[in-house]
Amino acid sequence: MIYWQLILTFLKIGLFAFGGGYAVLPLIQRELVVNHRWLTDGEFSRLVSVAEMTPGPIGINSSTFAGYVAGGFWGSLLATLAVCLPSLVILFFLHRMLKRFARREEEISNGVFQGLRPVVIALVAYAVFTLARGAFTGPATWLMALAAFGLFLMDETAIVPIILVFGLVGILIF
Amino acid sequence: MENRIRLNGWHFFLAFFKIGGFTIGGGYAMLPLVREMVVRRKGWISEERFLELLTIAQGTPGVMMVNLSTLIGLELGGLRVALLAVSGAILPSFLSILLIASVLSRFMGNPAVLAFFRGAVPAVVGIIGGVVLQLAWRHLRRPESILAALAALGLLIGLGVNPILVILAALLLIGLKLKLASGGGR
Protein backbone atom coordinates (compact mmCIF):
# COMPACT_ATOMS: atom_id res chain seq x y z
CA MET A 1 0.00 0.00 0.00
CA ILE A 2 1.64 3.16 -1.25
CA TYR A 3 0.08 5.52 1.33
CA TRP A 4 1.27 3.43 4.22
CA GLN A 5 4.78 3.31 2.79
CA LEU A 6 4.78 7.05 2.28
CA ILE A 7 3.69 7.63 5.88
CA LEU A 8 6.35 5.32 7.29
CA THR A 9 9.12 6.71 5.12
CA PHE A 10 8.36 10.33 5.95
CA LEU A 11 7.92 9.61 9.65
CA LYS A 12 11.40 8.11 9.45
CA ILE A 13 12.78 11.17 7.65
CA GLY A 14 11.11 13.48 10.20
CA LEU A 15 12.60 11.45 13.02
CA PHE A 16 16.15 11.11 11.73
CA ALA A 17 16.62 14.34 9.81
CA PHE A 18 19.19 15.85 12.11
CA GLY A 19 20.93 19.06 11.22
CA GLY A 20 18.32 20.64 8.99
CA GLY A 21 18.26 21.93 5.44
CA TYR A 22 21.02 20.72 3.20
CA ALA A 23 22.37 18.33 5.83
CA VAL A 24 19.17 16.34 5.35
CA LEU A 25 19.20 16.08 1.57
CA PRO A 26 21.36 12.94 1.38
CA LEU A 27 18.97 11.14 3.76
CA ILE A 28 15.95 12.17 1.70
CA GLN A 29 17.69 11.16 -1.52
CA ARG A 30 18.59 7.74 -0.15
CA GLU A 31 15.01 7.07 0.97
CA LEU A 32 13.24 8.37 -2.12
CA VAL A 33 15.62 7.49 -4.93
CA VAL A 34 17.52 4.42 -3.72
CA ASN A 35 15.22 2.65 -1.26
CA HIS A 36 11.78 3.30 -2.71
CA ARG A 37 12.48 4.47 -6.26
CA TRP A 38 9.65 6.99 -6.10
CA LEU A 39 11.92 9.47 -7.84
CA THR A 40 14.69 9.02 -10.38
CA ASP A 41 18.01 10.81 -9.96
CA GLY A 42 16.87 13.34 -12.54
CA GLU A 43 13.59 13.99 -10.74
CA PHE A 44 15.44 14.42 -7.49
CA SER A 45 17.73 17.09 -8.84
CA ARG A 46 14.68 18.72 -10.41
CA LEU A 47 13.08 18.63 -6.98
CA VAL A 48 16.08 20.42 -5.48
CA SER A 49 15.82 23.17 -8.05
CA VAL A 50 12.03 23.43 -7.56
CA ALA A 51 12.65 23.71 -3.82
CA GLU A 52 15.00 26.59 -4.50
CA MET A 53 12.34 28.47 -6.43
CA THR A 54 9.40 27.95 -4.10
CA PRO A 55 8.80 29.22 -0.60
CA GLY A 56 9.37 26.99 2.37
CA PRO A 57 12.01 24.73 3.80
CA ILE A 58 13.44 22.03 1.59
CA GLY A 59 12.28 19.29 3.98
CA ILE A 60 8.64 20.23 3.40
CA ASN A 61 9.05 20.92 -0.32
CA SER A 62 10.66 17.56 -0.97
CA SER A 63 8.05 15.68 1.08
CA THR A 64 5.18 17.28 -0.79
CA PHE A 65 6.82 16.71 -4.17
CA ALA A 66 7.82 13.09 -3.58
CA GLY A 67 4.44 12.33 -2.03
CA TYR A 68 2.71 13.74 -5.09
CA VAL A 69 4.84 11.79 -7.54
CA ALA A 70 4.33 8.57 -5.59
CA GLY A 71 0.69 8.93 -4.56
CA GLY A 72 -1.01 12.00 -6.04
CA PHE A 73 -2.73 14.60 -3.86
CA TRP A 74 -3.34 12.29 -0.89
CA GLY A 75 0.23 11.06 -1.12
CA SER A 76 1.56 14.59 -0.94
CA LEU A 77 -0.70 15.45 1.99
CA LEU A 78 0.20 12.33 3.97
CA ALA A 79 3.93 12.69 3.28
CA THR A 80 3.91 16.33 4.41
CA LEU A 81 1.97 15.58 7.59
CA ALA A 82 4.14 12.55 8.35
CA VAL A 83 7.37 14.52 8.11
CA CYS A 84 6.04 17.06 10.66
CA LEU A 85 4.51 14.61 13.13
CA PRO A 86 7.70 13.46 14.92
CA SER A 87 8.67 17.10 15.53
CA LEU A 88 5.28 17.88 17.02
CA VAL A 89 5.28 14.87 19.32
CA ILE A 90 8.90 15.16 20.45
CA LEU A 91 8.70 18.90 21.06
CA PHE A 92 5.37 18.69 22.88
CA PHE A 93 7.02 16.56 25.55
CA LEU A 94 10.47 18.14 25.41
CA HIS A 95 9.09 21.66 25.80
CA ARG A 96 7.25 20.62 28.98
CA MET A 97 10.21 18.69 30.36
CA LEU A 98 12.64 21.54 29.78
CA LYS A 99 10.26 24.08 31.30
CA ARG A 100 9.82 21.96 34.38
CA PHE A 101 13.56 21.42 34.60
CA ALA A 102 14.18 25.15 34.22
CA ARG A 103 11.90 25.82 37.20
CA ARG A 104 13.62 23.22 39.36
CA GLU A 105 17.23 23.75 38.29
CA GLU A 106 17.23 27.29 37.05
CA GLU A 107 20.98 27.74 37.25
CA ILE A 108 21.87 24.62 35.27
CA SER A 109 19.22 25.33 32.65
CA ASN A 110 20.42 28.90 32.18
CA GLY A 111 24.03 27.75 32.11
CA VAL A 112 23.36 25.23 29.36
CA PHE A 113 21.31 27.60 27.22
CA GLN A 114 23.80 30.42 27.63
CA GLY A 115 26.67 28.08 26.91
CA LEU A 116 24.98 26.98 23.70
CA ARG A 117 24.38 30.53 22.47
CA PRO A 118 27.63 30.80 20.52
CA VAL A 119 26.80 27.52 18.76
CA VAL A 120 23.24 28.61 17.99
CA ILE A 121 24.44 31.87 16.47
CA ALA A 122 27.19 30.03 14.59
CA LEU A 123 24.53 27.73 13.12
CA VAL A 124 22.59 30.71 11.82
CA ALA A 125 25.82 32.12 10.35
CA TYR A 126 26.43 28.72 8.77
CA ALA A 127 22.97 28.89 7.16
CA VAL A 128 23.94 32.27 5.69
CA PHE A 129 27.11 30.73 4.33
CA THR A 130 25.32 27.73 2.77
CA LEU A 131 22.67 29.91 1.22
CA ALA A 132 25.25 32.39 -0.10
CA ARG A 133 27.23 29.60 -1.75
CA GLY A 134 24.29 28.87 -4.03
CA ALA A 135 22.98 32.40 -4.40
CA PHE A 136 26.13 34.38 -5.16
CA THR A 137 26.55 34.00 -8.87
CA GLY A 138 28.41 37.25 -9.53
CA PRO A 139 29.25 40.74 -8.27
CA ALA A 140 25.63 41.92 -8.67
CA THR A 141 24.38 39.33 -6.19
CA TRP A 142 27.09 40.30 -3.70
CA LEU A 143 26.06 43.94 -3.94
CA MET A 144 22.40 43.05 -3.56
CA ALA A 145 23.09 41.01 -0.44
CA LEU A 146 25.14 43.86 0.98
CA ALA A 147 22.42 46.40 0.19
CA ALA A 148 19.74 44.15 1.76
CA PHE A 149 21.99 43.74 4.82
CA GLY A 150 22.24 47.52 5.21
CA LEU A 151 18.53 48.11 4.60
CA PHE A 152 17.58 45.45 7.14
CA LEU A 153 19.81 46.99 9.80
CA MET A 154 18.22 50.38 9.11
CA ASP A 155 14.65 49.10 9.29
CA GLU A 156 14.08 45.66 10.75
CA THR A 157 10.38 45.71 9.99
CA ALA A 158 10.95 45.97 6.23
CA ILE A 159 11.94 42.33 5.60
CA VAL A 160 9.15 41.49 3.17
CA PRO A 161 9.46 44.73 1.12
CA ILE A 162 13.24 44.19 0.91
CA ILE A 163 12.78 40.64 -0.43
CA LEU A 164 10.16 41.80 -2.95
CA VAL A 165 12.22 44.75 -4.17
CA PHE A 166 15.30 42.62 -4.77
CA GLY A 167 13.19 39.97 -6.47
CA LEU A 168 11.97 42.67 -8.86
CA VAL A 169 15.52 43.95 -9.31
CA GLY A 170 16.39 40.36 -10.20
CA ILE A 171 13.70 40.30 -12.88
CA LEU A 172 15.08 43.55 -14.31
CA ILE A 173 18.75 42.65 -14.41
CA PHE A 174 18.98 38.87 -14.84
CA MET B 1 2.43 29.17 31.76
CA GLU B 2 2.98 32.75 32.82
CA ASN B 3 3.61 34.14 29.37
CA ARG B 4 0.58 32.63 27.71
CA ILE B 5 -1.45 35.18 25.88
CA ARG B 6 -5.01 35.06 24.71
CA LEU B 7 -4.39 34.69 21.04
CA ASN B 8 -6.77 34.70 18.21
CA GLY B 9 -5.73 31.39 16.72
CA TRP B 10 -6.83 32.37 13.25
CA HIS B 11 -4.60 35.46 13.30
CA PHE B 12 -1.73 33.32 14.43
CA PHE B 13 -2.34 30.93 11.55
CA LEU B 14 -2.40 33.82 9.08
CA ALA B 15 0.77 35.37 10.51
CA PHE B 16 2.63 32.09 10.07
CA PHE B 17 1.10 31.58 6.65
CA LYS B 18 2.54 34.91 5.57
CA ILE B 19 5.90 34.06 7.10
CA GLY B 20 5.88 30.70 5.32
CA GLY B 21 5.13 32.41 2.02
CA PHE B 22 8.19 34.61 2.32
CA THR B 23 10.50 31.85 3.49
CA ILE B 24 12.55 32.02 0.33
CA GLY B 25 15.80 30.10 0.05
CA GLY B 26 15.26 27.48 2.75
CA GLY B 27 14.12 27.17 6.35
CA TYR B 28 16.46 29.70 7.88
CA ALA B 29 14.90 32.43 5.77
CA MET B 30 12.02 32.18 8.23
CA LEU B 31 14.15 33.22 11.18
CA PRO B 32 14.27 37.01 10.59
CA LEU B 33 10.51 37.07 9.91
CA VAL B 34 9.55 35.08 13.00
CA ARG B 35 11.89 37.06 15.22
CA GLU B 36 10.55 40.32 13.87
CA MET B 37 6.99 39.25 14.61
CA VAL B 38 7.14 37.49 17.99
CA VAL B 39 10.10 39.31 19.56
CA ARG B 40 10.34 42.78 18.09
CA ARG B 41 6.87 43.80 16.97
CA LYS B 42 4.58 41.97 19.36
CA GLY B 43 7.00 41.41 22.23
CA TRP B 44 5.44 38.02 22.97
CA ILE B 45 8.78 36.38 23.69
CA SER B 46 12.03 37.91 24.93
CA GLU B 47 15.02 37.58 22.66
CA GLU B 48 16.76 35.41 25.28
CA ARG B 49 13.83 33.00 25.34
CA PHE B 50 13.65 33.10 21.54
CA LEU B 51 17.30 32.00 21.40
CA GLU B 52 16.50 29.16 23.83
CA LEU B 53 13.65 28.00 21.62
CA LEU B 54 15.93 28.24 18.59
CA THR B 55 18.48 26.11 20.44
CA ILE B 56 15.87 23.40 21.03
CA ALA B 57 14.66 23.64 17.42
CA GLN B 58 18.19 23.20 16.10
CA GLY B 59 19.00 20.37 18.46
CA THR B 60 15.98 18.18 17.70
CA PRO B 61 15.36 16.17 14.52
CA GLY B 62 13.01 17.27 11.78
CA VAL B 63 12.55 20.38 9.71
CA MET B 64 14.02 23.29 11.69
CA MET B 65 11.25 25.66 10.68
CA VAL B 66 8.55 23.20 11.75
CA ASN B 67 10.35 22.77 15.07
CA LEU B 68 10.59 26.49 15.68
CA SER B 69 6.93 27.11 14.74
CA THR B 70 5.87 24.29 17.05
CA LEU B 71 7.89 25.65 19.95
CA ILE B 72 6.62 29.20 19.54
CA GLY B 73 3.06 27.89 19.38
CA LEU B 74 3.57 25.74 22.48
CA GLU B 75 5.17 28.63 24.32
CA LEU B 76 2.39 31.08 23.50
CA GLY B 77 -0.74 29.00 23.69
CA GLY B 78 -0.18 25.27 23.89
CA LEU B 79 -0.80 22.48 21.43
CA ARG B 80 -3.69 24.05 19.52
CA VAL B 81 -1.69 27.18 18.73
CA ALA B 82 1.34 25.04 17.84
CA LEU B 83 -0.73 23.10 15.32
CA LEU B 84 -2.09 26.33 13.83
CA ALA B 85 1.40 27.81 13.58
CA VAL B 86 2.84 24.73 11.89
CA SER B 87 -0.02 24.39 9.43
CA GLY B 88 0.22 28.06 8.56
CA ALA B 89 3.97 27.86 8.10
CA ILE B 90 3.98 24.82 5.83
CA LEU B 91 0.87 25.58 3.80
CA PRO B 92 2.51 27.99 1.28
CA SER B 93 5.25 25.44 0.67
CA PHE B 94 2.73 22.62 0.27
CA LEU B 95 0.43 24.56 -2.05
CA SER B 96 3.17 25.90 -4.30
CA ILE B 97 4.79 22.49 -4.74
CA LEU B 98 1.41 20.92 -5.39
CA LEU B 99 0.62 23.53 -8.05
CA ILE B 100 3.98 23.08 -9.71
CA ALA B 101 3.82 19.29 -9.62
CA SER B 102 0.28 19.14 -10.98
CA VAL B 103 -0.57 21.99 -13.31
CA LEU B 104 2.24 24.49 -13.39
CA SER B 105 5.16 22.43 -14.60
CA ARG B 106 5.79 25.11 -17.22
CA PHE B 107 6.33 27.61 -14.40
CA MET B 108 9.58 25.78 -13.62
CA GLY B 109 11.58 27.10 -16.52
CA ASN B 110 9.94 30.54 -16.52
CA PRO B 111 12.82 33.05 -16.82
CA ALA B 112 10.99 35.76 -14.87
CA VAL B 113 10.41 33.45 -11.90
CA LEU B 114 14.01 32.28 -12.00
CA ALA B 115 15.22 35.88 -12.12
CA PHE B 116 12.97 36.83 -9.20
CA PHE B 117 14.54 34.14 -7.05
CA ARG B 118 18.04 34.98 -8.24
CA GLY B 119 17.43 38.48 -6.90
CA ALA B 120 15.45 37.60 -3.77
CA VAL B 121 17.73 34.91 -2.37
CA PRO B 122 20.82 37.19 -2.13
CA ALA B 123 18.60 39.68 -0.29
CA VAL B 124 17.61 36.92 2.13
CA VAL B 125 21.32 36.16 2.63
CA GLY B 126 21.87 39.81 3.52
CA ILE B 127 18.88 39.88 5.90
CA ILE B 128 19.87 36.72 7.79
CA GLY B 129 23.41 38.12 7.87
CA GLY B 130 21.97 41.21 9.56
CA VAL B 131 20.26 39.00 12.15
CA VAL B 132 23.54 37.20 12.83
CA LEU B 133 25.28 40.51 13.38
CA GLN B 134 22.58 41.74 15.77
CA LEU B 135 22.49 38.49 17.72
CA ALA B 136 26.28 38.34 17.95
CA TRP B 137 26.48 41.99 18.98
CA ARG B 138 23.95 41.56 21.78
CA HIS B 139 24.66 38.07 22.98
CA LEU B 140 28.31 37.33 22.33
CA ARG B 141 29.92 39.99 24.46
CA ARG B 142 32.65 37.99 26.15
CA PRO B 143 35.81 36.99 24.30
CA GLU B 144 35.33 33.30 25.10
CA SER B 145 31.83 33.34 23.60
CA ILE B 146 33.18 34.87 20.40
CA LEU B 147 35.94 32.27 20.29
CA ALA B 148 33.42 29.47 20.85
CA ALA B 149 31.22 30.77 18.03
CA LEU B 150 34.19 31.00 15.67
CA ALA B 151 35.31 27.49 16.62
CA ALA B 152 31.80 26.16 15.92
CA LEU B 153 31.73 27.98 12.60
CA GLY B 154 35.12 26.52 11.71
CA LEU B 155 33.85 23.01 12.41
CA LEU B 156 30.69 23.57 10.37
CA ILE B 157 32.19 25.32 7.35
CA GLY B 158 35.80 24.19 7.39
CA LEU B 159 35.34 20.55 8.30
CA GLY B 160 31.73 20.05 7.25
CA VAL B 161 30.75 18.57 10.62
CA ASN B 162 27.01 17.87 10.99
CA PRO B 163 25.35 20.63 13.05
CA ILE B 164 23.94 18.14 15.54
CA LEU B 165 27.43 16.83 16.35
CA VAL B 166 28.61 20.38 17.00
CA ILE B 167 25.69 20.88 19.41
CA LEU B 168 26.45 17.59 21.16
CA ALA B 169 30.14 18.46 21.50
CA ALA B 170 29.19 21.85 22.95
CA LEU B 171 26.78 20.20 25.41
CA LEU B 172 29.57 17.91 26.56
CA LEU B 173 31.93 20.84 27.14
CA ILE B 174 29.22 22.82 28.96
CA GLY B 175 28.45 19.80 31.13
CA LEU B 176 32.11 19.47 32.09
CA LYS B 177 32.37 23.17 32.82
CA LEU B 178 29.25 23.21 35.00
CA LYS B 179 30.49 20.16 36.87
CA LEU B 180 33.89 21.73 37.50
CA ALA B 181 32.23 24.99 38.55
CA SER B 182 30.10 23.20 41.13
CA GLY B 183 33.24 21.68 42.63
CA GLY B 184 33.03 18.19 41.21
CA GLY B 185 29.26 18.03 41.26
CA ARG B 186 26.99 15.65 43.06
Chai-1 contact restraints between the chains, C-beta under 6 A:
chainA,res_idxA,chainB,res_idxB,connection_type,confidence,min_distance_angstrom,max_distance_angstrom,comment,restraint_id
A,G14,B,G62,contact,1.0,0.0,6.0,A-B,restraint_1
A,L15,B,P61,contact,1.0,0.0,6.0,A-B,restraint_2
A,A17,B,P61,contact,1.0,0.0,6.0,A-B,restraint_3
A,A17,B,G62,contact,1.0,0.0,6.0,A-B,restraint_4
A,F18,B,P61,contact,1.0,0.0,6.0,A-B,restraint_5
A,F18,B,I164,contact,1.0,0.0,6.0,A-B,restraint_6
A,G19,B,N162,contact,1.0,0.0,6.0,A-B,restraint_7
A,G19,B,P163,contact,1.0,0.0,6.0,A-B,restraint_8
A,G19,B,I164,contact,1.0,0.0,6.0,A-B,restraint_9
A,G20,B,M64,contact,1.0,0.0,6.0,A-B,restraint_10
A,G21,B,G26,contact,1.0,0.0,6.0,A-B,restraint_11
A,G21,B,G27,contact,1.0,0.0,6.0,A-B,restraint_12
A,A23,B,N162,contact,1.0,0.0,6.0,A-B,restraint_13
A,V50,B,I100,contact,1.0,0.0,6.0,A-B,restraint_14
A,M53,B,F117,contact,1.0,0.0,6.0,A-B,restraint_15
A,T54,B,S96,contact,1.0,0.0,6.0,A-B,restraint_16
A,T54,B,I97,contact,1.0,0.0,6.0,A-B,restraint_17
A,P55,B,G21,contact,1.0,0.0,6.0,A-B,restraint_18
A,P55,B,T23,contact,1.0,0.0,6.0,A-B,restraint_19
A,P55,B,I24,contact,1.0,0.0,6.0,A-B,restraint_20
A,P55,B,P92,contact,1.0,0.0,6.0,A-B,restraint_21
A,P55,B,S93,contact,1.0,0.0,6.0,A-B,restraint_22
A,G56,B,T23,contact,1.0,0.0,6.0,A-B,restraint_23
A,G56,B,S93,contact,1.0,0.0,6.0,A-B,restraint_24
A,P57,B,G26,contact,1.0,0.0,6.0,A-B,restraint_25
A,P57,B,G27,contact,1.0,0.0,6.0,A-B,restraint_26
A,P57,B,V63,contact,1.0,0.0,6.0,A-B,restraint_27
A,P57,B,M65,contact,1.0,0.0,6.0,A-B,restraint_28
A,I58,B,G26,contact,1.0,0.0,6.0,A-B,restraint_29
A,G59,B,V63,contact,1.0,0.0,6.0,A-B,restraint_30
A,I60,B,V63,contact,1.0,0.0,6.0,A-B,restraint_31
A,I60,B,I90,contact,1.0,0.0,6.0,A-B,restraint_32
A,I60,B,S93,contact,1.0,0.0,6.0,A-B,restraint_33
A,N61,B,S93,contact,1.0,0.0,6.0,A-B,restraint_34
A,N61,B,I97,contact,1.0,0.0,6.0,A-B,restraint_35
A,T64,B,F94,contact,1.0,0.0,6.0,A-B,restraint_36
A,T64,B,I97,contact,1.0,0.0,6.0,A-B,restraint_37
A,F65,B,I97,contact,1.0,0.0,6.0,A-B,restraint_38
A,F65,B,A101,contact,1.0,0.0,6.0,A-B,restraint_39
A,Y68,B,A101,contact,1.0,0.0,6.0,A-B,restraint_40
A,S76,B,L98,contact,1.0,0.0,6.0,A-B,restraint_41
A,T80,B,F94,contact,1.0,0.0,6.0,A-B,restraint_42
A,C84,B,V66,contact,1.0,0.0,6.0,A-B,restraint_43
A,C84,B,V86,contact,1.0,0.0,6.0,A-B,restraint_44
A,P86,B,G62,contact,1.0,0.0,6.0,A-B,restraint_45
A,S87,B,G62,contact,1.0,0.0,6.0,A-B,restraint_46
A,S87,B,V66,contact,1.0,0.0,6.0,A-B,restraint_47
A,S87,B,N67,contact,1.0,0.0,6.0,A-B,restraint_48
A,S87,B,T70,contact,1.0,0.0,6.0,A-B,restraint_49
A,L88,B,T70,contact,1.0,0.0,6.0,A-B,restraint_50
A,I90,B,T60,contact,1.0,0.0,6.0,A-B,restraint_51
A,L91,B,T70,contact,1.0,0.0,6.0,A-B,restraint_52
A,L91,B,L71,contact,1.0,0.0,6.0,A-B,restraint_53
A,H95,B,L74,contact,1.0,0.0,6.0,A-B,restraint_54
A,G111,B,L178,contact,1.0,0.0,6.0,A-B,restraint_55
A,V112,B,I174,contact,1.0,0.0,6.0,A-B,restraint_56
A,F113,B,E52,contact,1.0,0.0,6.0,A-B,restraint_57
A,G115,B,I174,contact,1.0,0.0,6.0,A-B,restraint_58
A,L116,B,T55,contact,1.0,0.0,6.0,A-B,restraint_59
A,L116,B,A170,contact,1.0,0.0,6.0,A-B,restraint_60
A,R117,B,H139,contact,1.0,0.0,6.0,A-B,restraint_61
A,P118,B,S145,contact,1.0,0.0,6.0,A-B,restraint_62
A,P118,B,A148,contact,1.0,0.0,6.0,A-B,restraint_63
A,P118,B,A149,contact,1.0,0.0,6.0,A-B,restraint_64
A,V119,B,A152,contact,1.0,0.0,6.0,A-B,restraint_65
A,V119,B,V166,contact,1.0,0.0,6.0,A-B,restraint_66
A,V119,B,I167,contact,1.0,0.0,6.0,A-B,restraint_67
A,V119,B,A170,contact,1.0,0.0,6.0,A-B,restraint_68
A,V120,B,L51,contact,1.0,0.0,6.0,A-B,restraint_69
A,V120,B,L54,contact,1.0,0.0,6.0,A-B,restraint_70
A,V120,B,T55,contact,1.0,0.0,6.0,A-B,restraint_71
A,I121,B,L135,contact,1.0,0.0,6.0,A-B,restraint_72
A,I121,B,A136,contact,1.0,0.0,6.0,A-B,restraint_73
A,I121,B,A149,contact,1.0,0.0,6.0,A-B,restraint_74
A,A122,B,A149,contact,1.0,0.0,6.0,A-B,restraint_75
A,A122,B,A152,contact,1.0,0.0,6.0,A-B,restraint_76
A,A122,B,L153,contact,1.0,0.0,6.0,A-B,restraint_77
A,L123,B,Q58,contact,1.0,0.0,6.0,A-B,restraint_78
A,L123,B,P163,contact,1.0,0.0,6.0,A-B,restraint_79
A,V124,B,V132,contact,1.0,0.0,6.0,A-B,restraint_80
A,A125,B,V132,contact,1.0,0.0,6.0,A-B,restraint_81
A,A125,B,L153,contact,1.0,0.0,6.0,A-B,restraint_82
A,Y126,B,L156,contact,1.0,0.0,6.0,A-B,restraint_83
A,A127,B,Y28,contact,1.0,0.0,6.0,A-B,restraint_84
A,V128,B,V125,contact,1.0,0.0,6.0,A-B,restraint_85
A,V128,B,I128,contact,1.0,0.0,6.0,A-B,restraint_86
A,V128,B,G129,contact,1.0,0.0,6.0,A-B,restraint_87
A,F129,B,I157,contact,1.0,0.0,6.0,A-B,restraint_88
A,L131,B,G25,contact,1.0,0.0,6.0,A-B,restraint_89
A,L131,B,V125,contact,1.0,0.0,6.0,A-B,restraint_90
A,A132,B,V125,contact,1.0,0.0,6.0,A-B,restraint_91
A,A135,B,V121,contact,1.0,0.0,6.0,A-B,restraint_92
A,A135,B,P122,contact,1.0,0.0,6.0,A-B,restraint_93
A,A135,B,V125,contact,1.0,0.0,6.0,A-B,restraint_94
A,T141,B,P122,contact,1.0,0.0,6.0,A-B,restraint_95
A,M144,B,P122,contact,1.0,0.0,6.0,A-B,restraint_96
A,M144,B,A123,contact,1.0,0.0,6.0,A-B,restraint_97
A,A145,B,P122,contact,1.0,0.0,6.0,A-B,restraint_98
A,A145,B,V125,contact,1.0,0.0,6.0,A-B,restraint_99
A,A145,B,G126,contact,1.0,0.0,6.0,A-B,restraint_100
A,A148,B,A123,contact,1.0,0.0,6.0,A-B,restraint_101
A,A148,B,G126,contact,1.0,0.0,6.0,A-B,restraint_102
A,A148,B,I127,contact,1.0,0.0,6.0,A-B,restraint_103
A,F149,B,G126,contact,1.0,0.0,6.0,A-B,restraint_104
A,F149,B,G129,contact,1.0,0.0,6.0,A-B,restraint_105
A,F149,B,G130,contact,1.0,0.0,6.0,A-B,restraint_106
A,F152,B,I127,contact,1.0,0.0,6.0,A-B,restraint_107
A,F152,B,G130,contact,1.0,0.0,6.0,A-B,restraint_108
A,L153,B,G130,contact,1.0,0.0,6.0,A-B,restraint_109
A,E156,B,E36,contact,1.0,0.0,6.0,A-B,restraint_110
A,I159,B,P32,contact,1.0,0.0,6.0,A-B,restraint_111
A,I159,B,L33,contact,1.0,0.0,6.0,A-B,restraint_112
A,I159,B,E36,contact,1.0,0.0,6.0,A-B,restraint_113
A,I159,B,I127,contact,1.0,0.0,6.0,A-B,restraint_114
A,V160,B,F22,contact,1.0,0.0,6.0,A-B,restraint_115
A,I162,B,A123,contact,1.0,0.0,6.0,A-B,restraint_116
A,I163,B,F22,contact,1.0,0.0,6.0,A-B,restraint_117
A,I163,B,A120,contact,1.0,0.0,6.0,A-B,restraint_118
A,I163,B,A123,contact,1.0,0.0,6.0,A-B,restraint_119
A,F166,B,G119,contact,1.0,0.0,6.0,A-B,restraint_120
A,F166,B,A120,contact,1.0,0.0,6.0,A-B,restraint_121
A,F166,B,A123,contact,1.0,0.0,6.0,A-B,restraint_122
A,G167,B,F116,contact,1.0,0.0,6.0,A-B,restraint_123
A,G167,B,G119,contact,1.0,0.0,6.0,A-B,restraint_124
A,G167,B,A120,contact,1.0,0.0,6.0,A-B,restraint_125
A,V169,B,G119,contact,1.0,0.0,6.0,A-B,restraint_126
A,G170,B,A115,contact,1.0,0.0,6.0,A-B,restraint_127
A,G170,B,F116,contact,1.0,0.0,6.0,A-B,restraint_128
A,G170,B,R118,contact,1.0,0.0,6.0,A-B,restraint_129
A,G170,B,G119,contact,1.0,0.0,6.0,A-B,restraint_130
A,I171,B,A112,contact,1.0,0.0,6.0,A-B,restraint_131
A,I171,B,A115,contact,1.0,0.0,6.0,A-B,restraint_132
A,I171,B,F116,contact,1.0,0.0,6.0,A-B,restraint_133
A,F174,B,A115,contact,1.0,0.0,6.0,A-B,restraint_134
A,F174,B,R118,contact,1.0,0.0,6.0,A-B,restraint_135
